Amino acid sequence: MKNHISNTAALTFSLLSGLIFGLGLILAGMANPAKVLAFLDIVGLWDPSLGLVMAGAIGIGLIAFAIAKRRKLSYLGFSIQLPTNRVIDKRLVLGSMAFGIGWGLVGICPAPAFVLLGVGSSKGIIFVIAMVIGMGIYELLESCAKSSNK
Amino acid sequence: MLIDWNNFTPWTALAGGALIGVASAIFVLFNGRIAGITGILGGLLRPKLRDIGWRLAFIIGLIAAPFTWLLFAPLPAIQIDASNTLLAVAGLIVGIGTRYGSGCTSGHGVCGISRLSPRSIIATVAFMTTGVITVYVVRHLLGA
């Protein structure tokens, strides 16, 4: 069993997944922040499209993960690592609530942010840099919390 | 509630969503991992040497998507009305929030719900709710 996915086939499938994911975002309209905000604006003139994006993705996802759950190894022989944490805590809920606020402010979430980076949008670049700094702040806060618990 | 029929794009939304599902399916069935951008990117900030390659490859795929699209068709409209300051603030909040919440629209919203994970269903309800409230406050209360 291989735990580390590092051979050429794995890298190729990673690249391919990211590429198809990005093409799906563009086709779906998720790479257009104005359309994302129009979905979240249920009180104004509501564009329900993104509900169907979720439906399309989850429709395929349900089948894929039903298969994945029955297997220990992937088709390339890597261990299938599904999340095991089942705790519903403040971190999960408050973190997700905060994410929703940032998402609602500008209409960009992490995956489309990288598509916008590829488009060369300066606004997309600013968002990605800020998002990576935000994740860096999380790492700092986590390492501080860990060292103060020792 | 008024539906914006002029901008409602059901077929491309479903087809684009299906592609996102296919990408997540390939990722879990071939590489054994969850196609969650928060986790893939976050893992690069705690780098384990052997993990860097596949994480970067996925992100490069995302960045290459618009270039690939352009080989076949012009890109659809992309409109960002937010100011640079607001984008920076929102980016920071998204970065911190997604890491505390262990995921975003891809990891929780698509993969998590597809796994029928209670954690992901709750996370998705949480970020959808605050997303809707935020747009309501910004557009309808503050009138921006």
Contacts between the chains, C-beta under 8 A, distances in Angstrom:
chain1	res1	chain2	res2	distance
A	4	B	50	4.2
A	4	B	51	7.1
A	5	B	31	5.1
A	5	B	32	6.8
A	5	B	33	7.1
A	5	B	54	5.0
A	6	B	50	4.9
A	6	B	51	7.9
A	6	B	53	5.6
A	6	B	54	6.9
A	9	B	30	7.8
A	10	B	30	7.6
A	10	B	31	5.5
A	10	B	53	7.9
A	10	B	54	5.6
A	11	B	53	5.4
A	11	B	54	5.9
A	11	B	57	4.7
A	12	B	57	7.8
A	13	B	26	6.1
A	13	B	27	7.2
A	13	B	30	4.3
A	13	B	31	5.4
A	14	B	27	7.3
A	14	B	31	6.1
A	14	B	53	7.7
A	14	B	54	4.2
A	14	B	55	7.7
A	14	B	57	3.7
A	14	B	58	4.6
A	14	B	61	7.0
A	15	B	57	4.4
A	15	B	58	7.1
A	15	B	60	6.2
A	15	B	61	4.6
A	15	B	64	7.9
A	16	B	26	6.4
A	16	B	61	6.7
A	17	B	23	4.7
A	17	B	24	7.5
A	17	B	26	4.9
A	17	B	27	4.1
A	17	B	30	8.0
A	17	B	31	7.4
A	17	B	35	6.0
A	17	B	58	6.0
A	17	B	61	6.4
A	18	B	23	7.4
A	18	B	57	6.8
A	18	B	58	3.9
A	18	B	59	6.3
A	18	B	60	6.6
A	18	B	61	2.2
A	18	B	62	4.6
A	18	B	64	7.6
A	18	B	65	7.6
A	19	B	23	7.9
A	19	B	61	3.9
A	19	B	62	7.5
A	19	B	64	5.8
A	19	B	65	5.7
A	19	B	68	6.2
A	20	B	19	5.6
A	20	B	20	8.0
A	20	B	22	5.9
A	20	B	23	4.0
A	20	B	26	6.9
A	20	B	61	7.7
A	21	B	19	7.5
A	21	B	20	5.7
A	21	B	23	3.7
A	21	B	24	7.3
A	21	B	35	6.4
A	21	B	58	7.9
A	21	B	61	7.0
A	21	B	62	6.2
A	21	B	65	7.5
A	21	B	106	7.6
A	22	B	61	6.3
A	22	B	62	4.3
A	22	B	63	7.5
A	22	B	64	7.1
A	22	B	65	2.5
A	22	B	66	7.2
A	22	B	68	7.9
A	23	B	19	5.9
A	23	B	65	5.0
A	23	B	68	6.5
A	23	B	69	6.2
A	24	B	16	4.7
A	24	B	17	6.9
A	24	B	18	7.4
A	24	B	19	3.0
A	24	B	20	3.9
A	24	B	21	7.9
A	24	B	22	7.5
A	24	B	23	6.2
A	25	B	16	6.8
A	25	B	20	6.7
A	25	B	62	8.0
A	25	B	65	7.1
A	26	B	16	7.3
A	26	B	65	6.1
A	26	B	66	6.5
A	26	B	69	5.4
A	26	B	75	6.9
A	26	B	76	6.7
A	27	B	12	5.4
A	27	B	15	5.9
A	27	B	16	3.6
A	27	B	19	6.2
A	28	B	12	6.4
A	28	B	13	5.3
A	28	B	15	7.6
A	28	B	16	2.5
A	28	B	17	5.6
A	28	B	19	7.6
A	28	B	20	6.9
A	29	B	9	6.0
A	29	B	12	6.6
A	29	B	13	6.4
A	29	B	16	6.9
A	29	B	76	6.9
A	30	B	16	7.0
A	31	B	66	7.7
A	31	B	76	7.8
A	31	B	78	6.3
A	32	B	76	6.6
A	32	B	77	6.1
A	32	B	78	5.0
A	32	B	79	6.1
A	33	B	78	7.4
A	33	B	79	6.8
A	33	B	80	5.0
A	33	B	81	7.7
A	33	B	82	7.4
A	34	B	77	7.9
A	34	B	78	8.0
A	34	B	79	3.8
A	34	B	80	7.3
A	34	B	81	6.6
A	35	B	7	7.2
A	37	B	135	5.9
A	38	B	4	6.4
A	38	B	7	6.4
A	40	B	128	7.9
A	40	B	131	4.8
A	40	B	132	5.2
A	40	B	134	7.5
A	40	B	135	4.3
A	41	B	132	7.9
A	41	B	135	4.9
A	41	B	136	7.5
A	41	B	139	6.1
A	42	B	1	6.1
A	42	B	132	5.8
A	42	B	136	7.9
A	43	B	1	7.5
A	43	B	136	5.6
A	43	B	139	7.9
A	43	B	140	5.7
A	44	B	2	7.5
A	44	B	139	6.2
A	44	B	140	7.0
A	45	B	2	5.4
A	45	B	3	7.8
A	45	B	4	4.1
A	46	B	1	5.8
A	46	B	2	6.4
A	46	B	3	5.5
A	46	B	4	5.9
A	47	B	3	7.7
A	47	B	4	4.6
A	47	B	7	4.9
A	47	B	8	5.7
A	48	B	3	6.4
A	48	B	8	6.2
A	49	B	7	7.5
A	49	B	8	5.8
A	49	B	9	5.0
A	49	B	10	6.7
A	49	B	12	7.9
A	49	B	13	4.1
A	50	B	13	6.7
A	51	B	13	7.9
A	52	B	10	5.4
A	52	B	13	3.9
A	52	B	14	4.9
A	52	B	17	6.3
A	53	B	13	4.8
A	53	B	14	7.5
A	53	B	16	5.8
A	53	B	17	3.9
A	53	B	20	7.0
A	54	B	17	6.4
A	54	B	109	6.4
A	54	B	110	7.1
A	54	B	113	7.8
A	55	B	14	6.8
A	55	B	17	6.3
A	56	B	13	6.9
A	56	B	14	4.3
A	56	B	15	6.8
A	56	B	16	6.9
A	56	B	17	2.5
A	56	B	18	4.2
A	56	B	20	7.3
A	56	B	21	6.2
A	57	B	17	4.2
A	57	B	18	7.0
A	57	B	20	4.2
A	57	B	21	4.1
A	57	B	24	7.0
A	57	B	110	4.5
A	57	B	114	7.7
A	58	B	17	7.9
A	58	B	21	6.9
A	58	B	110	6.4
A	58	B	113	5.4
A	58	B	114	5.3
A	59	B	17	7.6
A	59	B	18	6.9
A	59	B	21	6.4
A	60	B	18	5.6
A	60	B	21	2.7
A	60	B	22	5.7
A	60	B	24	7.5
A	60	B	25	5.8
A	60	B	114	8.0
A	61	B	21	4.9
A	61	B	24	5.5
A	61	B	25	6.9
A	61	B	110	5.7
A	61	B	111	6.3
A	61	B	113	7.3
A	61	B	114	2.8
A	61	B	115	7.9
A	62	B	114	5.1
A	62	B	116	8.0
A	63	B	25	7.4
A	64	B	21	7.1
A	64	B	24	6.4
A	64	B	25	3.3
A	64	B	28	6.0
A	64	B	29	6.2
A	64	B	114	6.8
A	65	B	28	6.6
A	65	B	111	7.1
A	65	B	114	4.7
A	65	B	115	4.6
A	65	B	116	8.0
A	67	B	29	6.5
A	68	B	28	4.7
A	68	B	29	6.1
A	68	B	32	7.9
A	69	B	115	7.4
A	73	B	32	7.4
A	74	B	28	7.4
A	74	B	29	5.9
A	74	B	30	5.4
A	74	B	31	6.1
A	74	B	32	4.0
A	75	B	29	5.7
A	75	B	30	5.2
A	76	B	30	5.1
A	76	B	31	6.7
A	76	B	32	7.8
A	78	B	30	8.0
A	78	B	31	6.0
A	78	B	32	4.2
A	79	B	32	5.7
A	80	B	28	6.7
A	80	B	32	4.0
A	81	B	32	5.7
A	81	B	33	6.1
A	81	B	34	7.7
A	82	B	28	7.9
A	82	B	34	6.9
A	82	B	115	6.6
A	83	B	34	6.8
A	83	B	102	7.8
A	83	B	112	7.8
A	83	B	115	7.9
A	83	B	117	6.9
A	83	B	119	7.6
A	85	B	102	7.4
A	85	B	119	6.8
A	86	B	118	7.2
A	86	B	119	6.5
A	87	B	119	7.5
A	88	B	118	6.7
A	88	B	119	5.8
A	88	B	122	5.7
A	91	B	100	5.1
A	91	B	101	7.0
A	91	B	102	7.6
A	92	B	100	7.8
A	92	B	101	5.6
A	92	B	102	6.4
A	92	B	119	6.0
A	92	B	122	6.8
A	92	B	123	5.7
A	92	B	126	7.9
A	93	B	101	7.6
A	93	B	122	6.6
A	93	B	123	7.5
A	93	B	126	5.4
A	94	B	100	6.7
A	94	B	101	7.6
A	95	B	96	7.7
A	95	B	97	5.1
A	95	B	98	7.0
A	95	B	99	7.0
A	95	B	100	2.8
A	95	B	101	3.0
A	95	B	102	7.1
A	95	B	123	8.0
A	96	B	97	6.8
A	96	B	101	3.7
A	96	B	103	7.8
A	96	B	108	7.2
A	96	B	122	7.7
A	96	B	123	4.1
A	96	B	124	7.6
A	96	B	126	3.9
A	96	B	127	4.6
A	96	B	130	7.9
A	97	B	97	7.4
A	97	B	101	7.9
A	97	B	126	4.9
A	97	B	127	6.8
A	97	B	129	7.5
A	97	B	130	4.6
A	98	B	93	5.7
A	98	B	96	6.5
A	98	B	97	3.3
A	98	B	100	7.0
A	98	B	101	7.4
A	98	B	130	7.6
A	99	B	93	7.3
A	99	B	94	5.7
A	99	B	97	3.4
A	99	B	98	4.8
A	99	B	101	5.6
A	99	B	104	6.2
A	99	B	127	4.9
A	99	B	130	7.8
A	100	B	97	7.6
A	100	B	126	6.5
A	100	B	127	3.5
A	100	B	128	6.6
A	100	B	129	6.5
A	100	B	130	3.2
A	100	B	131	4.1
A	100	B	133	7.9
A	100	B	134	6.8
A	101	B	93	5.9
A	101	B	97	7.3
A	101	B	130	5.1
A	101	B	131	7.5
A	101	B	134	5.0
A	102	B	89	7.8
A	102	B	90	4.4
A	102	B	91	7.1
A	102	B	92	7.5
A	102	B	93	3.4
A	102	B	94	3.8
A	102	B	97	6.0
A	103	B	90	7.6
A	103	B	94	6.4
A	103	B	105	7.7
A	103	B	127	6.3
A	103	B	131	4.8
A	103	B	134	7.6
A	104	B	130	6.6
A	104	B	131	4.0
A	104	B	132	7.0
A	104	B	133	7.1
A	104	B	134	2.8
A	104	B	135	4.8
A	104	B	138	7.2
A	105	B	82	6.9
A	105	B	86	6.0
A	105	B	89	7.1
A	105	B	90	4.1
A	105	B	93	7.4
A	105	B	134	5.9
A	105	B	138	6.8
A	106	B	80	7.2
A	106	B	82	4.2
A	106	B	86	6.2
A	106	B	87	5.6
A	106	B	90	4.2
A	106	B	91	8.0
A	107	B	80	7.6
A	107	B	82	7.6
A	108	B	80	7.7
A	108	B	87	7.6
A	108	B	90	7.0
A	108	B	91	7.7
A	108	B	94	7.4
A	109	B	37	8.0
A	109	B	94	6.8
A	109	B	104	5.2
A	109	B	105	4.6
A	109	B	106	7.8
A	110	B	37	4.1
A	110	B	38	5.6
A	110	B	41	6.5
A	110	B	94	6.7
A	110	B	98	6.2
A	110	B	104	4.9
A	110	B	105	7.6
A	110	B	106	7.1
A	111	B	37	4.4
A	111	B	62	6.3
A	111	B	104	7.4
A	111	B	105	6.9
A	111	B	106	5.1
A	113	B	91	7.7
A	113	B	94	8.0
A	114	B	37	7.3
A	114	B	59	5.9
A	114	B	62	3.9
A	114	B	63	5.3
A	115	B	62	5.9
A	115	B	63	7.3
A	115	B	65	5.5
A	115	B	66	6.0
A	116	B	78	7.1
A	116	B	80	7.7
A	117	B	63	5.6
A	118	B	62	7.0
A	118	B	63	3.9
A	118	B	64	6.3
A	118	B	65	6.1
A	118	B	66	4.4
A	118	B	67	6.4
A	119	B	66	4.8
A	119	B	75	6.7
A	119	B	78	6.3
A	121	B	78	6.8
A	121	B	80	6.7
A	122	B	84	7.9
A	123	B	80	4.6
A	123	B	82	7.1
A	123	B	84	6.7
A	123	B	87	5.5
A	124	B	80	7.5
A	126	B	84	5.4
A	126	B	87	4.8
A	126	B	88	5.7
A	126	B	91	6.9
A	127	B	87	4.8
A	127	B	88	7.6
A	127	B	90	6.9
A	127	B	91	4.3
A	127	B	94	7.9
A	128	B	91	7.0
A	129	B	88	7.9
A	129	B	91	7.0
A	130	B	87	6.9
A	130	B	88	4.4
A	130	B	89	7.5
A	130	B	90	7.4
A	130	B	91	2.7
A	130	B	92	4.9
A	130	B	94	8.0
A	130	B	95	6.8
A	131	B	91	4.2
A	131	B	92	7.3
A	131	B	94	5.3
A	131	B	95	4.1
A	132	B	41	7.3
A	132	B	45	7.6
A	132	B	95	6.4
A	133	B	91	7.6
A	133	B	92	6.3
A	133	B	95	6.4
A	134	B	91	6.3
A	134	B	92	4.2
A	134	B	93	6.8
A	134	B	94	6.4
A	134	B	95	2.0
A	134	B	96	4.4
A	134	B	97	7.8
A	134	B	99	7.6
A	135	B	41	6.7
A	135	B	42	5.4
A	135	B	45	5.6
A	135	B	95	4.3
A	135	B	96	7.3
A	135	B	98	7.6
A	135	B	99	5.3
A	136	B	45	6.0
A	136	B	95	7.6
A	137	B	92	7.4
A	137	B	95	7.1
A	137	B	96	5.7
A	138	B	42	7.7
A	138	B	95	6.9
A	138	B	96	5.2
A	138	B	99	3.9
A	138	B	100	6.5
A	139	B	45	5.3
A	139	B	46	6.6
A	139	B	99	7.8
